[in-house]
Amino acid sequence: MFAKKHTHAVIYHSAREVYKLSIVGAAAARACQGGGFRWARAEFGPWPHRIIGFVPGEGKMVDVAQQRANMVENQVRPSDVTDRRILSAMQEIPRERFVPPQLVSLAYIDEDVPLNASALGAENRWLMAPRVLAKLLQLAEIRKEDQVLDVGTGTGYSAALLSRMAANVAALESDGALAKQATAALRMLEIANVDVVTGDLEAGCPDRAPFDVVILGGAIDVSPDALLGQLKEGGCLVAIVRQDGFGQAVIWRRMGRSFDRWIAFDAAAKPLPGFQPTPEFMF
């Protein structure tokens, strides 16, 4: 049996990922030191992507600036993201400020990161993977004079990126605790052109409409009709739409009373609450 005491701040580095880990037991550490390894496991506990592995040598604190640069150069640029505003914003905005403290070391991995890791069920919320979010922002072709609705902003990272690209951003969040975190993070970064709004995601912000661009920060299973109705003439909505277990980035553009809709690329994202089919009752 391993001792229960954990020692924190051990980091596992690979080409694409950085994880904060805990040493599991002094006995296990001593057993592995001869080979230059320490046996470790993810410190944040059980969740679907729990990490267990060997950590070479002594742990070091994460250089977040370098991780940010690696995210842009190794994840975002190779995904055909060429908009310099997006690349610059992702290079400069500290993504680690928008994740739970215990998951800071996961901030720059090429995966979705849980924003409320202790939550269970469909309402669990996630920060979208960097490359998917970057491609979605590029798809929207945001102009500096645009009014943008960021649906499901979570802790505000997507809104922070959008603040560098648009005139004003309404960051809509249904989870009150996440909305407070978003407000605090954006205030700390002195971002003045974002307003965090609390409300049902599927309802949008009719009192602030119309918008030039609407962006959804997660996957949806049904048509976002209420949000489409809040677009300006010529405005667009971008989202990850799931069908039969597969996700695709879709863009809608308003043309009078109708909407052009086309598929842009394959993509995966965690679901946003409020955009699932209504269960049918069987008698």
Secondary structure, 3 states (H helix, E strand, C coil): CCCCCEEEEEEEECCCCEEEEEEECHHHHHHHHCCCEEEEEECCCCCCCCCEEEEECCCCCCCHHHHHHHHHHHHHHHHCCCCHHHHHHHHHCCHHHHCCHHHHHHCCCCCCEECCCCCCCCCCCEECCHHHHHHHHHHHCCCCCCEEEEECCCCCHHHHHHHCCCCEEEEEECCHHHHHHHHHHHHHCCCCCEEEEECCHHHCCCCCCCEEEEEEEEEECCCCHHHHCCEEEEEEEEEEEEECCEEEEEEEEEECCEEEEEEEEECCCCECCCCCCCCCCCC
